[in-house]
Amino acid sequence: MTSLGDIHDIASTERAFESEPLPTLTETVTLRSVAVSLVLGTIVSVVVMKLKLTSSFVFLPSLSIPAGLLGFFLVRVWIHVSDIFGVAHLPFTRQENTIIQTCVVACSSIAYNGGFGTYVLGMSNQTNVEPDIGRLMAFLFLINFAGLFMVVPLRKVMIIRHRLTYPSGTAAGHLINSLHTPHDAVQVRKQVLALFKSLGATTLWPIFQWFFAGGKDCGFQVFPTFGITAYRRGFYFDSSMTNVGIGMICAPMISVSMLIGSILSWGILWPCIQTKEGQWYPKNLEPKSLSGITGYKVFIGVSIILADSLFNFIKALVRILYISRKQRSGVKTTATLAAPPPFRCLNTMDQTIQSFDDRQRAHVFLKDMISDMVAIAAYIILATTSTITIPHLYPQLKNGHIALAYMVTPVFAFCNVYGIGVTNKNMSTAYGKVAILVVSSWVRFNGGSELVACGIAIAAVSSASELMQEFKMGYLTLTSSRAMLLAQAIGTAFGCIVNPVIFWMLYKVYDMGVLDFADTPYAKVYRGIVMLSAGRHELPRHSVLLCTVFFLLALALSVAREVGERRQWRVLPYIPSTVAIGVAFFAPPKMPIGMAVGSLALYLWKRYDGSSARALSVAVASGLICGDGLGSVVPSMLNFSKAQAPVCIKFLPTPVNSEVDAYLATHPMST
């Protein structure tokens, strides 16, 4: 009779790698892997920073999969060139590929959770807290490394004892195992080729557009797709391939929800409120004044997002507590049994029966033990250093506020690490909002430095959760835990240097020192939360009433979605996303329109060739996003050097165009 262990051994992954010796630490963390990681980390950081500063899109897609593919490809090219010139080199192992993936994700994630599109811009020079590159580097070093050591003592409990899936880490681990398995090489080459084709074409598009943007409101980015009237309200396609790529990756309902939110707000609500200028709010205010129309946009959008965040925050905590209690009592819960293949066996099989893969992975994972006492001591040292140092960087905060943040953050980190292992949903921003609400009630509103507490919570919780995901990936690829922690530290250190430099360059190029809320909507969210919690009363008339109404409506929509999931309503796929609607209330309509174009393109592709679309759509979308980010570097550098585009293409209404023609007839252009 065949036992369960024998069945697992038949489909064993580690049997295929059994003949390969495990590499040492120096053979895993190599100069080659670090060099490739730093190059890819910089490229991906540019892409993520561009997304944060020009979209601040809440559903930012993960670039870890393209980072893994590109890392595999670049090292293969490195090896091929070395062979041509007769240079000796180490074999490329899956462990080294894992290190590259870890470094790249650690570096680029700081562009996402470093607050560059959120609380850093919330502390703008309008409030005398001008972003400074040196201060940003010091701050990021202090808050990001604390999260790494915070989670180290939990790795055995979460991965070995509770056997949590960590779907992102598991998917990355299976991808790397597949990359180094010969039978998947053909499919991988197709994905890499599709990614590079879309990346190459998209990289040239922003450069081409720059030549026709030689003045204000010039270029293809301001093409009035739906007419002049719709264009004036923000409804047009700006030819941004970033938004198109996001639309291809996200669920179609996300794009639809964004469109619904844009129509409700930018198409109906804001034009109605603008007719009340002089009654509900004063005339002739600054364009970005929160006492005018911008105040309605910010606070209504904040109320919708807070309602959804509060609901999901409470739901996640209840689910974590419920699952934890059931697992301690030895009862299998619905949440653990509902894990999708191929990860179901990690939760459902009896812990006394382990396959060959499980035994091998647990042995390697536990062999290079990292002392829990060393990790705890390192966290205490970093927290103490931050408590002393951060008030010198941001004088509005006191040592007690920082100390309290570091005392509470480990609790947040444990909840988030456990929750993301079960649901794969990162709630770090929700914890950051909680930190804002708590600290803002103590600290007088002064320059938005209360957002520093938000930064501590988000950075520490995010880095802790990401490291646990990487530990899971290392567990599946037989990579040493010490090597994983070292790779995460290298990537984090490099990210704390390169991301402030990228931010500073874009900050100066795009003149974001004035806090351009039109392109960085999430900066408004965090600053609006601070103002609300600090008791500011300079709000436009009826804004509190409107916030309350939309908060309740958003809460009802979130509850409806949850009930629909529990009862499996047929209309569930058609219930809009609450947070997507909230973002659309202050994000320009061009963003959801671009996403809708991406969703439509994917739909037509699936209708034409479904198998090709399913296999290559993520690679193509990633190429669009990466190419748009890379292509924007050249125009940015040209603008930074004061270069002027040679041509201005402008779209005008017919009456205005007639006036322009009449003027040009009497004032001929010189050649």
C-alpha positions as CSV (number, residue, x, y, z in Angstrom):
1,M,0.0,0.0,0.0
2,T,1.3,3.4,-0.9
3,S,1.7,5.8,2.0
4,L,0.9,9.5,1.9
5,G,4.6,10.2,2.3
6,D,5.3,8.1,-0.8
7,I,2.7,10.0,-2.8
8,H,4.4,13.3,-1.9
9,D,7.8,11.9,-2.8
10,I,6.6,10.9,-6.3
11,A,5.7,14.6,-7.0
12,S,8.8,15.8,-5.1
13,T,10.5,19.0,-6.2
14,E,13.6,18.4,-4.1
15,R,14.2,15.0,-5.7
16,A,15.1,16.9,-8.9
17,F,17.7,18.9,-7.0
18,E,18.9,16.1,-4.7
19,S,22.2,15.6,-6.6
20,E,23.1,19.3,-6.3
21,P,25.1,20.2,-3.2
22,L,23.9,23.1,-1.1
23,P,26.0,26.2,-1.7
24,T,27.9,27.9,1.1
25,L,27.1,31.4,2.3
26,T,29.9,32.9,0.1
27,E,28.6,30.8,-2.9
28,T,25.1,32.1,-2.4
29,V,25.7,35.8,-1.6
30,T,28.2,36.4,-4.4
31,L,29.6,39.6,-6.0
32,R,27.7,38.7,-9.1
33,S,24.3,38.4,-7.3
34,V,24.9,41.7,-5.4
35,A,25.9,43.5,-8.6
36,V,22.9,42.3,-10.6
37,S,20.6,43.1,-7.6
38,L,21.8,46.7,-7.3
39,V,21.2,47.3,-11.1
40,L,17.8,45.7,-11.0
41,G,16.9,47.3,-7.7
42,T,17.7,50.8,-9.1
43,I,15.6,50.1,-12.2
44,V,12.6,48.8,-10.3
45,S,12.9,51.6,-7.7
46,V,12.7,54.2,-10.6
47,V,9.5,52.5,-11.8
48,V,7.9,52.3,-8.4
49,M,8.9,55.9,-7.5
50,K,7.3,57.1,-10.8
51,L,4.1,55.3,-9.9
52,K,4.0,56.7,-6.4
53,L,4.7,60.3,-7.5
54,T,2.5,60.5,-10.6
55,S,-0.3,58.1,-9.5
56,S,0.0,57.2,-5.9
57,F,-2.0,54.2,-6.9
58,V,-3.3,52.2,-4.0
59,F,-3.3,49.0,-6.0
60,L,0.4,49.2,-6.9
61,P,1.2,46.0,-8.7
62,S,4.0,43.7,-7.4
63,L,7.1,43.9,-9.5
64,S,8.8,40.9,-7.7
65,I,7.9,38.5,-10.6
66,P,9.5,40.6,-13.3
67,A,12.4,41.2,-11.0
68,G,12.9,37.4,-10.7
69,L,12.7,36.9,-14.4
70,L,15.0,39.7,-15.2
71,G,17.5,38.6,-12.5
72,F,17.5,35.1,-14.0
73,F,18.0,36.5,-17.5
74,L,20.8,39.0,-16.6
75,V,22.8,36.3,-14.8
76,R,22.5,34.0,-17.7
77,V,23.8,36.8,-20.0
78,W,26.6,37.3,-17.5
79,I,27.6,33.7,-17.6
80,H,27.4,33.6,-21.4
81,V,29.7,36.6,-21.7
82,S,32.1,35.0,-19.1
83,D,32.2,31.8,-21.2
84,I,33.0,33.7,-24.4
85,F,36.0,35.4,-22.7
86,G,37.1,32.3,-20.8
87,V,36.4,33.8,-17.4
88,A,35.8,31.3,-14.6
89,H,32.6,31.6,-12.7
90,L,30.4,29.8,-10.2
91,P,27.4,27.9,-11.4
92,F,24.1,29.8,-11.2
93,T,22.0,28.2,-8.5
94,R,18.4,28.7,-7.4
95,Q,19.8,29.9,-4.1
96,E,21.7,32.7,-5.8
97,N,18.5,33.6,-7.8
98,T,16.7,33.8,-4.5
99,I,19.2,36.2,-3.1
100,I,18.8,38.4,-6.2
101,Q,15.1,38.4,-5.8
102,T,15.3,39.3,-2.1
103,C,17.7,42.2,-2.7
104,V,15.7,43.7,-5.5
105,V,12.4,43.5,-3.6
106,A,14.0,44.9,-0.4
107,C,15.5,47.8,-2.3
108,S,12.4,48.7,-4.4
109,S,9.9,48.2,-1.6
110,I,11.4,51.3,0.2
111,A,10.2,53.3,-2.8
112,Y,6.7,52.1,-2.0
113,N,6.6,52.2,1.8
114,G,9.2,55.0,2.3
115,G,6.4,57.6,2.2
116,F,7.6,59.4,-1.0
117,G,4.2,59.7,-2.4
118,T,2.4,59.9,0.9
119,Y,3.6,61.3,4.2
120,V,6.9,62.8,2.9
121,L,4.9,65.0,0.5
122,G,2.4,65.6,3.3
123,M,5.3,67.3,5.1
124,S,6.0,69.7,2.2
125,N,7.6,73.0,2.2
126,Q,4.2,74.6,2.5
127,T,4.6,73.6,6.2
128,N,8.3,74.4,6.5
129,V,9.3,70.7,6.4
130,E,11.1,70.7,3.1
131,P,12.2,67.1,2.1
132,D,15.9,66.9,2.5
133,I,17.9,64.1,0.9
134,G,20.3,63.6,3.9
135,R,17.5,63.6,6.4
136,L,15.5,61.1,4.4
137,M,18.4,58.7,4.2
138,A,19.0,58.9,7.9
139,F,15.3,58.4,8.7
140,L,14.9,55.5,6.3
141,F,18.0,53.7,7.7
142,L,16.6,54.1,11.2
143,I,13.0,52.9,10.6
144,N,13.6,50.1,8.0
145,F,16.2,48.0,9.7
146,A,14.2,47.8,12.9
147,G,11.5,45.8,11.1
148,L,14.0,43.2,9.9
149,F,15.1,42.2,13.4
150,M,11.6,42.5,14.8
151,V,10.3,39.5,12.8
152,V,13.3,37.1,13.0
153,P,12.1,35.4,16.3
154,L,8.8,34.6,14.6
155,R,10.1,32.8,11.5
156,K,10.1,29.3,13.0
157,V,6.6,29.7,14.5
158,M,5.0,31.1,11.4
159,I,6.7,28.9,8.7
160,I,7.4,25.6,10.5
161,R,4.8,25.4,13.3
162,H,1.8,27.2,11.9
163,R,2.8,26.3,8.3
164,L,1.4,29.6,6.9
165,T,1.4,29.7,3.1
166,Y,2.6,33.4,2.5
167,P,1.2,33.1,-1.1
168,S,3.5,35.8,-2.6
169,G,6.7,34.2,-1.2
170,T,5.4,30.7,-2.1
171,A,4.7,31.8,-5.7
172,A,8.2,33.4,-6.0
173,G,9.8,30.2,-4.6
174,H,8.0,28.0,-7.1
175,L,8.9,30.4,-9.9
176,I,12.6,30.2,-9.0
177,N,12.4,26.4,-8.7
178,S,10.8,26.4,-12.2
179,L,13.4,28.7,-13.7
180,H,16.1,26.2,-12.8
181,T,14.2,23.2,-14.0
182,P,14.8,22.4,-17.7
183,H,11.3,21.5,-18.7
184,D,10.0,25.1,-18.0
185,A,12.7,26.9,-19.9
186,V,10.7,27.3,-23.1
187,Q,7.8,29.0,-21.3
188,V,10.1,31.2,-19.3
189,R,11.8,32.4,-22.5
190,K,8.4,33.3,-24.0
191,Q,7.6,35.4,-20.9
192,V,10.9,37.2,-20.9
193,L,10.7,37.9,-24.6
194,A,7.1,39.3,-24.2
195,L,8.3,41.5,-21.3
196,F,11.2,42.9,-23.2
197,K,9.2,43.6,-26.3
198,S,6.6,45.7,-24.4
199,L,9.3,47.3,-22.3
200,G,11.3,48.4,-25.3
201,A,8.4,49.9,-27.2
202,T,7.1,51.6,-24.1
203,T,10.5,53.0,-23.2
204,L,10.6,54.9,-26.5
205,W,7.0,56.3,-26.2
206,P,7.7,59.0,-23.4
207,I,10.8,60.1,-25.3
208,F,8.8,60.5,-28.5
209,Q,6.1,62.4,-26.7
210,W,8.6,64.9,-25.2
211,F,9.4,66.3,-28.7
212,F,5.8,67.6,-29.0
213,A,5.5,69.0,-25.4
214,G,7.2,72.3,-25.9
215,G,5.0,74.4,-23.8
216,K,2.1,74.4,-21.2
217,D,-0.7,72.1,-22.1
218,C,1.2,70.7,-25.1
219,G,1.7,67.2,-26.3
220,F,-0.2,64.0,-26.7
221,Q,-0.7,63.7,-22.9
222,V,-3.5,66.4,-23.1
223,F,-5.4,65.0,-26.1
224,P,-9.1,65.7,-25.5
225,T,-10.3,62.2,-26.2
226,F,-13.9,62.7,-25.3
227,G,-14.2,66.4,-26.3
228,I,-13.1,69.7,-24.8
229,T,-15.8,69.8,-22.1
230,A,-14.9,66.4,-20.8
231,Y,-11.2,67.3,-21.0
232,R,-11.7,70.3,-18.8
233,R,-13.2,68.1,-16.2
234,G,-10.3,65.7,-16.4
235,F,-11.8,63.0,-18.6
236,Y,-9.3,62.1,-21.3
237,F,-6.7,59.4,-22.1
238,D,-3.2,60.8,-21.4
239,S,-1.5,57.8,-23.2
240,S,0.2,56.7,-19.9
241,M,1.3,53.1,-20.4
242,T,1.7,52.8,-16.6
243,N,-2.1,53.1,-16.1
244,V,-2.7,50.7,-19.0
245,G,-0.4,48.1,-17.5
246,I,-2.1,48.5,-14.1
247,G,-5.5,47.9,-15.8
248,M,-4.2,44.7,-17.3
249,I,-3.0,43.4,-14.0
250,C,-5.9,44.5,-11.7
251,A,-9.3,42.9,-11.7
252,P,-11.7,44.5,-14.2
253,M,-14.0,45.6,-11.4
254,I,-11.2,47.7,-10.0
255,S,-11.1,49.8,-13.2
256,V,-14.9,49.9,-13.3
257,S,-15.0,51.1,-9.6
258,M,-12.5,53.8,-10.4
259,L,-14.6,55.0,-13.3
260,I,-17.7,55.0,-11.2
261,G,-15.9,57.1,-8.5
262,S,-14.6,59.5,-11.2
263,I,-18.1,60.0,-12.7
264,L,-19.7,60.5,-9.3
265,S,-17.1,63.0,-8.1
266,W,-15.4,64.7,-11.1
267,G,-18.4,64.4,-13.3
268,I,-21.3,65.3,-10.9
269,L,-20.3,66.2,-7.3
270,W,-17.4,68.6,-7.9
271,P,-19.1,70.6,-10.6
272,C,-22.2,71.0,-8.3
273,I,-20.0,72.2,-5.4
274,Q,-18.2,74.6,-7.6
275,T,-21.5,76.4,-8.3
276,K,-21.6,77.2,-4.5
277,E,-18.3,79.2,-4.6
278,G,-18.8,82.2,-2.4
279,Q,-21.5,80.5,-0.4
280,W,-20.0,77.3,0.9
281,Y,-16.4,78.5,0.7
282,P,-14.7,81.8,-0.1
283,K,-13.8,83.0,-3.6
284,N,-10.4,83.5,-5.0
285,L,-8.7,80.9,-2.8
286,E,-5.4,79.3,-3.7
287,P,-5.9,76.3,-6.1
288,K,-4.8,73.8,-3.5
289,S,-6.3,75.4,-0.4
290,L,-8.1,72.8,1.8
291,S,-10.6,75.5,2.7
292,G,-12.0,75.4,-0.9
293,I,-13.0,72.8,-3.4
294,T,-9.8,70.8,-2.7
295,G,-11.0,70.4,0.9
296,Y,-14.1,68.6,-0.3
297,K,-12.0,66.3,-2.5
298,V,-9.6,65.5,0.2
299,F,-11.9,64.9,3.2
300,I,-14.7,63.1,1.3
301,G,-12.0,60.8,-0.3
302,V,-10.4,60.3,3.1
303,S,-13.7,59.4,4.7
304,I,-14.4,56.7,2.1
305,I,-10.9,55.2,2.4
306,L,-11.0,55.4,6.2
307,A,-14.3,53.6,6.3
308,D,-12.9,50.8,4.1
309,S,-9.6,50.6,6.1
310,L,-11.4,50.6,9.4
311,F,-13.7,47.8,8.3
312,N,-10.9,45.6,6.9
313,F,-8.7,46.4,9.8
314,I,-11.3,45.1,12.3
315,K,-12.2,42.2,10.0
316,A,-8.5,41.1,9.7
317,L,-8.0,41.3,13.5
318,V,-11.1,39.2,14.2
319,R,-10.0,36.7,11.6
320,I,-6.5,36.4,12.9
321,L,-7.7,35.9,16.5
322,Y,-10.3,33.4,15.4
323,I,-7.8,31.3,13.3
324,S,-5.1,31.5,16.0
325,R,-7.6,30.2,18.7
326,K,-8.8,27.4,16.4
327,Q,-5.2,26.3,15.5
328,R,-4.2,26.3,19.1
329,S,-7.2,24.0,19.8
330,G,-6.2,21.8,16.8
331,V,-9.3,22.5,14.8
332,K,-9.0,23.0,11.0
333,T,-10.7,26.3,10.0
334,T,-12.3,27.3,6.8
335,A,-9.6,29.8,6.1
336,T,-6.9,27.2,6.2
337,L,-8.8,24.6,4.2
338,A,-9.7,27.2,1.5
339,A,-6.0,27.8,0.5
340,P,-5.8,27.4,-3.3
341,P,-3.6,24.7,-4.9
342,P,-0.7,24.1,-5.0
343,F,-0.4,25.3,-1.4
344,R,-3.3,23.3,0.1
345,C,-1.1,20.4,1.1
346,L,0.9,22.8,3.3
347,N,-2.1,23.3,5.5
348,T,-4.2,20.2,5.3
349,M,-1.8,17.4,5.7
350,D,-1.2,16.0,9.1
351,Q,1.9,17.5,10.7
352,T,3.1,14.1,11.8
353,I,3.4,13.0,8.2
354,Q,5.9,14.9,6.2
355,S,7.1,14.5,2.7
356,F,10.7,14.4,1.5
357,D,10.4,18.1,0.5
358,D,9.1,19.1,3.9
359,R,11.9,17.3,5.7
360,Q,14.6,18.7,3.4
361,R,13.3,22.3,3.7
362,A,12.8,22.2,7.4
363,H,16.3,20.8,7.9
364,V,18.0,23.6,5.8
365,F,15.7,26.3,7.2
366,L,16.6,25.4,10.8
367,K,20.2,24.6,10.3
368,D,21.6,28.1,10.2
369,M,19.7,29.4,13.2
370,I,19.7,33.1,13.9
371,S,19.8,33.8,17.6
372,D,16.5,35.3,18.8
373,M,18.4,37.1,21.6
374,V,20.7,38.8,19.1
375,A,17.7,39.8,17.0
376,I,15.8,41.2,20.0
377,A,19.0,43.1,21.2
378,A,19.5,44.5,17.7
379,Y,15.9,45.8,17.7
380,I,16.2,47.4,21.1
381,I,19.4,49.1,20.0
382,L,17.8,50.4,16.8
383,A,14.7,51.5,18.6
384,T,16.8,53.4,21.3
385,T,18.9,55.0,18.6
386,S,15.8,56.1,16.7
387,T,14.2,57.4,19.9
388,I,17.2,59.6,20.5
389,T,17.9,60.6,16.8
390,I,14.5,61.1,15.1
391,P,13.5,64.1,17.3
392,H,16.6,65.9,16.0
393,L,15.5,65.2,12.5
394,Y,11.9,66.2,13.1
395,P,11.9,68.5,16.2
396,Q,8.1,68.6,16.4
397,L,8.1,65.1,17.9
398,K,9.3,64.2,21.4
399,N,11.3,61.2,22.5
400,G,8.2,59.7,24.2
401,H,6.2,59.7,21.0
402,I,9.0,57.7,19.2
403,A,9.5,55.3,22.1
404,L,5.7,54.6,22.2
405,A,5.7,54.0,18.4
406,Y,8.5,51.4,18.8
407,M,6.7,49.7,21.7
408,V,3.4,49.3,19.8
409,T,4.9,48.5,16.4
410,P,5.9,44.9,17.3
411,V,2.3,44.1,18.1
412,F,1.2,45.6,14.7
413,A,4.0,43.6,13.0
414,F,2.9,40.3,14.6
415,C,-0.7,40.8,13.5
416,N,0.3,41.8,10.0
417,V,2.8,39.0,9.6
418,Y,0.2,36.5,10.7
419,G,-2.5,38.0,8.6
420,I,-0.5,38.2,5.4
421,G,0.5,34.6,5.9
422,V,-3.1,33.6,5.9
423,T,-4.8,36.1,3.6
424,N,-1.8,37.7,1.7
425,K,-3.3,41.1,2.4
426,N,-0.8,43.7,3.7
427,M,-2.4,45.9,6.2
428,S,0.6,48.1,7.0
429,T,-1.0,51.3,5.7
430,A,-4.0,50.7,8.0
431,Y,-1.6,50.5,11.0
432,G,0.0,53.7,9.7
433,K,-3.3,55.5,9.7
434,V,-3.9,54.2,13.3
435,A,-0.6,55.7,14.3
436,I,-1.5,59.0,12.7
437,L,-4.8,59.2,14.6
438,V,-3.2,58.3,17.9
439,V,-0.1,60.6,17.7
440,S,-2.0,63.5,16.1
441,S,-4.3,63.6,19.2
442,W,-1.2,64.3,21.3
443,V,1.0,66.4,19.0
444,R,-0.1,69.9,18.1
445,F,-0.5,70.2,14.3
446,N,2.9,71.7,13.3
447,G,4.3,70.9,9.9
448,G,2.7,67.5,9.6
449,S,5.6,65.9,11.6
450,E,3.0,63.6,13.2
451,L,3.3,61.7,10.0
452,V,6.7,60.5,11.2
453,A,4.9,58.1,13.5
454,C,3.0,56.9,10.5
455,G,6.3,56.4,8.7
456,I,7.7,54.3,11.6
457,A,4.7,52.0,11.7
458,I,4.4,51.5,7.9
459,A,8.1,51.0,7.3
460,A,8.7,48.6,10.2
461,V,5.5,46.6,9.7
462,S,6.1,46.4,5.9
463,S,9.8,45.4,6.2
464,A,8.9,42.7,8.7
465,S,6.2,41.3,6.5
466,E,8.4,41.3,3.4
467,L,11.2,39.5,5.2
468,M,8.8,36.8,6.3
469,Q,7.6,36.4,2.7
470,E,11.3,36.1,1.7
471,F,11.9,33.6,4.5
472,K,9.1,31.5,3.0
473,M,10.7,31.8,-0.5
474,G,14.1,30.8,1.0
475,Y,12.4,27.9,2.7
476,L,11.1,26.6,-0.6
477,T,14.4,27.0,-2.5
478,L,16.6,25.6,0.3
479,T,18.3,29.0,0.9
480,S,20.0,29.6,4.2
481,S,18.1,31.9,6.6
482,R,21.3,33.8,7.3
483,A,21.8,34.4,3.6
484,M,18.2,35.6,3.3
485,L,18.7,38.1,6.2
486,L,22.0,39.3,4.8
487,A,20.4,39.8,1.3
488,Q,17.5,41.6,2.8
489,A,19.9,43.9,4.8
490,I,22.0,44.6,1.6
491,G,18.9,45.5,-0.4
492,T,17.5,47.6,2.4
493,A,20.7,49.5,2.8
494,F,21.0,50.2,-0.9
495,G,17.3,51.2,-1.0
496,C,17.8,53.7,1.8
497,I,20.4,55.4,-0.4
498,V,19.2,55.1,-4.0
499,N,15.5,55.9,-3.3
500,P,16.0,59.3,-1.7
501,V,18.3,60.2,-4.6
502,I,15.6,59.2,-7.2
503,F,12.9,61.0,-5.2
504,W,15.0,64.2,-4.9
505,M,15.7,64.2,-8.7
506,L,12.0,63.8,-9.5
507,Y,11.0,66.2,-6.8
508,K,13.1,68.9,-8.3
509,V,12.3,68.0,-11.9
510,Y,8.5,68.0,-11.4
511,D,8.6,70.9,-8.9
512,M,6.7,68.9,-6.3
513,G,7.9,71.2,-3.5
514,V,4.5,72.9,-3.9
515,L,2.8,69.6,-3.0
516,D,1.0,69.0,-6.4
517,F,-2.0,67.1,-5.0
518,A,-3.3,66.6,-8.5
519,D,-0.7,64.0,-9.3
520,T,0.0,62.7,-5.8
521,P,-3.5,62.1,-4.4
522,Y,-2.4,59.9,-1.5
523,A,-0.3,62.7,0.0
524,K,-3.7,64.5,0.5
525,V,-5.1,61.4,2.3
526,Y,-2.4,61.3,5.0
527,R,-2.3,65.1,5.5
528,G,-6.1,65.2,5.7
529,I,-6.2,62.5,8.4
530,V,-3.7,64.5,10.4
531,M,-5.8,67.7,10.1
532,L,-9.0,65.9,11.0
533,S,-7.5,64.1,14.0
534,A,-5.7,67.3,15.2
535,G,-9.0,69.2,15.4
536,R,-8.6,71.7,12.5
537,H,-11.7,73.8,11.9
538,E,-10.8,75.6,8.7
539,L,-13.0,73.3,6.7
540,P,-15.5,74.4,4.0
541,R,-19.1,74.5,4.9
542,H,-21.1,71.2,4.9
543,S,-17.9,69.2,4.4
544,V,-18.3,67.4,7.7
545,L,-21.8,66.4,6.8
546,L,-20.8,65.2,3.3
547,C,-17.9,63.2,4.9
548,T,-20.3,61.6,7.3
549,V,-22.7,60.6,4.6
550,F,-20.0,59.2,2.3
551,F,-18.4,57.4,5.3
552,L,-21.6,55.6,6.1
553,L,-22.2,54.8,2.4
554,A,-18.7,53.4,2.1
555,L,-19.1,51.4,5.2
556,A,-22.4,49.9,3.9
557,L,-20.7,49.0,0.6
558,S,-17.8,47.3,2.4
559,V,-20.3,45.3,4.6
560,A,-22.3,44.4,1.5
561,R,-19.2,43.0,-0.2
562,E,-18.3,41.0,2.9
563,V,-21.8,39.6,3.2
564,G,-21.8,38.8,-0.5
565,E,-18.6,36.8,-0.1
566,R,-20.0,34.9,2.9
567,R,-23.3,34.1,1.2
568,Q,-21.9,33.7,-2.3
569,W,-24.2,36.2,-3.9
570,R,-24.4,36.0,-7.7
571,V,-24.1,39.8,-7.9
572,L,-20.8,39.8,-5.9
573,P,-18.6,40.2,-9.0
574,Y,-20.5,43.4,-9.8
575,I,-20.2,45.1,-6.4
576,P,-17.7,47.9,-6.8
577,S,-14.6,48.2,-4.7
578,T,-15.0,50.8,-1.9
579,V,-11.4,51.9,-1.7
580,A,-11.1,52.2,-5.5
581,I,-14.1,54.6,-5.5
582,G,-12.5,56.6,-2.7
583,V,-9.2,57.0,-4.6
584,A,-11.1,58.2,-7.6
585,F,-12.6,61.0,-5.6
586,F,-9.3,62.9,-5.6
587,A,-7.3,61.2,-8.3
588,P,-7.6,62.6,-11.8
589,P,-10.0,60.7,-14.1
590,K,-7.2,60.1,-16.6
591,M,-6.0,57.4,-14.3
592,P,-9.1,55.1,-14.3
593,I,-9.5,55.9,-18.0
594,G,-6.0,54.5,-18.7
595,M,-6.8,51.5,-16.5
596,A,-10.0,50.9,-18.4
597,V,-8.0,50.9,-21.7
598,G,-5.8,48.2,-20.2
599,S,-8.7,46.1,-19.0
600,L,-10.4,46.4,-22.4
601,A,-7.1,45.4,-24.2
602,L,-6.8,42.3,-22.0
603,Y,-10.4,41.4,-22.6
604,L,-10.0,41.6,-26.3
605,W,-6.8,39.6,-26.1
606,K,-8.5,36.8,-24.2
607,R,-11.3,36.7,-26.7
608,Y,-8.7,36.4,-29.6
609,D,-6.2,34.0,-27.9
610,G,-7.1,33.0,-24.4
611,S,-4.2,30.7,-23.7
612,S,-1.6,33.3,-24.9
613,A,-3.3,36.1,-22.8
614,R,-3.3,34.0,-19.7
615,A,0.4,33.0,-20.1
616,L,1.9,36.4,-21.2
617,S,-0.5,39.1,-20.0
618,V,1.3,39.7,-16.7
619,A,4.7,39.9,-18.5
620,V,3.4,42.3,-21.1
621,A,1.7,44.5,-18.4
622,S,4.9,44.5,-16.4
623,G,6.8,45.5,-19.4
624,L,4.4,48.5,-20.0
625,I,4.8,49.7,-16.5
626,C,8.6,49.2,-16.4
627,G,9.1,50.8,-19.8
628,D,7.0,53.8,-18.9
629,G,9.0,54.3,-15.8
630,L,12.4,53.9,-17.6
631,G,11.3,56.0,-20.5
632,S,10.3,58.9,-18.3
633,V,14.0,59.2,-17.1
634,V,15.2,60.7,-20.3
635,P,12.5,63.5,-20.5
636,S,13.1,64.2,-16.8
637,M,16.8,64.6,-17.4
638,L,16.1,66.9,-20.4
639,N,13.8,69.0,-18.4
640,F,16.3,69.0,-15.5
641,S,18.9,70.4,-17.9
642,K,16.5,73.1,-19.1
643,A,16.2,71.6,-22.6
644,Q,13.2,72.9,-24.5
645,A,11.1,70.5,-26.7
646,P,11.1,71.7,-30.3
647,V,7.4,71.4,-31.1
648,C,4.2,72.2,-29.2
649,I,1.0,70.3,-30.2
650,K,-2.1,71.9,-28.7
651,F,-5.8,71.0,-29.1
652,L,-8.2,73.9,-29.2
653,P,-12.0,74.4,-29.6
654,T,-13.0,75.5,-33.1
655,P,-13.9,79.1,-32.1
656,V,-10.6,79.5,-30.4
657,N,-8.8,78.0,-33.3
658,S,-10.4,80.5,-35.6
659,E,-9.1,83.3,-33.4
660,V,-5.6,81.8,-33.4
661,D,-5.7,81.5,-37.2
662,A,-6.8,85.2,-37.5
663,Y,-4.0,86.3,-35.3
664,L,-1.4,84.2,-37.2
665,A,-2.6,85.7,-40.4
666,T,-1.6,89.2,-39.2
667,H,1.5,88.0,-37.4
668,P,3.2,85.4,-39.6
669,M,5.6,83.1,-38.0
670,S,9.3,83.5,-38.7
671,T,11.1,80.6,-40.3
